[in-house]
Amino acid sequence: MRRRTKVLIAIAAVLLPVGAWALYWFQPWLLFTNDTIHDSLPAVATESAPSSPTPTSAPASPSDTLLARGTFISHEHHTSGTASIVRLANGKRILAIAHLNTSEGPAVKVWLTDRMVTKGGWHTFDDGKYVNLGDLKGNLGDQVYAIPDSADLSQLQSVVVWCDRFDVSFGAAQLTTIG
């Protein structure tokens, strides 16, 4: 009986730290939770097609301008929604994500990248240039991310929901320039 107890204690001494590490690293409960965000999106980010300005003799007042748009495709996790880059009337640029639906995960970020969107998501987008817009606010809903003034949008052509922990894309949207 005594030998059996020592063996069980030794096994527990190994399995408990390994189990704790695995829970921390993989965070499996995130597969079963949702976090919905309801940021207010600019109207141009939710229009079905860019509208043409109405001719007028009065000087045009500054308004939000849609610069680029793309639809998410799934990579390692089902991902859907629409990404739009908008120049606000005040000159600031934002990424507006409408109707995002993806999985939660550990260390998930939103990136603008210089990579083309392809079907594969492993180690694709971190091989080039990217601008980290911050942590994914939630896996569902509408969200807005500020784009730094230093970001050269002419060099960035896709939006990626990126898991930094596992170097994998949950999903990505190829951006098409508007106008």
Secondary structure as UniProt FT lines:
FT   HELIX           2..26
FT   HELIX           28..32
FT   STRAND          36..38
FT   HELIX           43..46
FT   STRAND          65..74
FT   STRAND          80..87
FT   TURN            89..90
FT   STRAND          93..101
FT   TURN            106..107
FT   STRAND          108..113
FT   HELIX           125..127
FT   STRAND          130..135
FT   STRAND          140..147
FT   TURN            149..150
FT   HELIX           153..155
FT   STRAND          158..163
FT   TURN            164..167
FT   STRAND          168..174
FT   STRAND          176..177
//
